[in-house]
Amino acid sequence: MAETMQFDLVSPERSLVSTSVTSVQIPGADGDMTAMPNHAPLITTLRPGILSVMTQKGTDDYVVTGGFAEIGDGLTILAESAMSKADLDQVTFDRLHAEAVEVAGTAKTSDIAGAVDEAAKLLSDLNALAAAAGLQTR
């Protein structure tokens, strides 16, 4: 039997998943990574992407739009928003994209260093997410 760890996926709206997993592929802001039992403790930020959760029963995919991952004795994902990949449709993606475009517009008028670059990266990450989910990009 494969070794497992506790995994929790939480968004502001609800707790989506709480289960034992063999590994989780995380869309980290600095690159993708895989968390497994006995992983070194780590906290990282997330970019929009697909979170692949491997259990002894199979793999489930979730969409996250950002947040944090904390790896310790288990793995906790605190997502800005999260949903099952099966629930991501074109209408939902278009809403997320419109919100990101609004953020990009605000960034252009702000005095915050790097805000425009971060907004452009967010839009790029969302388009990559749409392509991975088989949706039309913007």
N, C-alpha and C positions, 0 to 999 in steps of 0.2 A: 504494500500500500504506500502511495506517495505521501511525503510529508506535506502538511498543510499549515496555513496561518489564517488568522481571523482577518476578514476584509469588510470594511464599512464604506459605503458611498452615500454621502449626505449632501443635499442641496438646501437652500433656504426654505424651499417649499415642503420638503419631505425627506425621509430616509428611504433611499431606493433599494439598497442591498445591504444585507448583513449575513455573511455566510463564510464557510471555510473554503479557501482557495489553494490551488497549487502554485499559481503565479498570476500576475497582473501586468499587462503591458500598458505603460503610462505615457501619455503625450506630454513630456516635460517641456518647459519653456526653453531649456538649453539643449534639448534633444530627447529622443525617445529612450525609455529605459524599461527594464523588466524587474519587478519586485518578486522575490521568492522567499520562502521560509529561511530564517537565519540571515537575512540581508542586513548589512551594516545600517545603523540608524541614520536617517536622512530626512530632511525637509526640503521640498522643491516646489516651485510654482508650475502651474499647468498652462498649456496653450490650448486653444480649441482643437479638438481631435477626438479620435476613437479610443476608448478605454476597453481593452480586451481582457475579460475575466475568465481564467481557466479554473474549472472545478473538476472534481473526479467524474462528474456527469457530462461535461462538455464545456463549450465556450459561449459566453454571452458578451455582446458588445453594447457599450453605452457611449453616448455622445456627451462630452463635457465642453464647456465654453471657456474655461479658465478656473482658477482656484489654487488649492494647495494639496500636496500629498505628504503625509507623514508616515514614514516607515520606522517601526520600532519592533515590539514583539509581534505586531500585526501591521496592517496597512489601513489608514484612514484617508479617504479622499473627501475634502471639503470643497465642493464645486460651486462656482458662481451659478451655474445652472447645469442640469443633467437630465438625461432621458434615455430610454432604451433606443438603440439605433433604429429599431423597427418603427419607432414613433416619429422619427425625423422625416418629414415630407417637405415638398417644395415650399409650401406656404410657411411652415415653421422656419425653414432656412431663410426665406426672403425676409421674414420679420427680424431674425438675428442679424442679417446683412444690413437691413435698413438702420438698425440700432448702431451698428459699427460705423456706418457712413455718417451718422449724426455725430458720433464721437470723433471721427476724423475731421469733420467740419469745425467742431469746437476746438480741437487740437491746433488747427491752423491759426486760430486767433488767440491762443494762449501763450504765455511767456514761459511755459514749462519746458525745460531743455529735454529734447528727445521725444516730445509728445507726438509730433507728426510722424516720426519713424515708428513709434510704437503703434500708432493707429494704422499705418500702412501695413505693418506686420500682422496686426489683427485681421485686417481685410484679406490679406494673403492666406493666413491660416484658415479662415472661414471658407475661402474658395477651395483650399486643399481638402477640407473636411467635406464639402459638398461633393467634390469629385470622388472621394473615397466612398461616399454614401450613394453614388450613382445619380446625383442631382445636378441640375443645370447651375453652373457658376454664374456669378455676376461680375 
